[in-house]
Amino acid sequence: MDGSKIINIILGMFKYTSCIVDIVLTICVWFPGMLYALYIVLKDD
């Protein structure tokens, strides 16, 4: 699978800014990134 396809799938799953924030948090420190991802998935729109 092409790398650009993976990025498109990830960006399609989240809002753009939420995805970028989550990626940065996950790269810097794993646990806060996972907590933020759970918050985005579980919050009510």
N, C-alpha and C positions, 0 to 999 in steps of 0.2 A: 504494500500500500504506500502510495506517495505521501511524503511529509505534509504537503499542502492540503491534501484531503483530510488528514487527521486534524490539522488546525481548523479547517472549515467545520468539521463535525463538532469540535470542542466549542467554537464560537457560536454555532447554532444552538447548542444546548443552554447556554447562559446568555444573559445580556452582555454586551461587549465589555463594559467597564467592570462588571462583577467578575467576569472570567479573567480579565487581566489582574485584578486585585487578588483573586484566588491563586492564580499561577505564581505571582510574586510571593505571596505568603507561604505557599507550599515549597517554593525553592529556597526561601530564606530559612524558614523554620517549619517543619512538617506539621506539627500538631495544630497551630493556629490556622493554617491553610485548610486542614480537614474540618475544623470547627466552622469556619466560614462557609465552606462548601455545603455542609449539612444545613446551616442556617439558610442559605439561598434555596436549597431544594425543599426544605420543610416550611418555609414561610408562606403565608397566605397572600395572594396577589390582590 
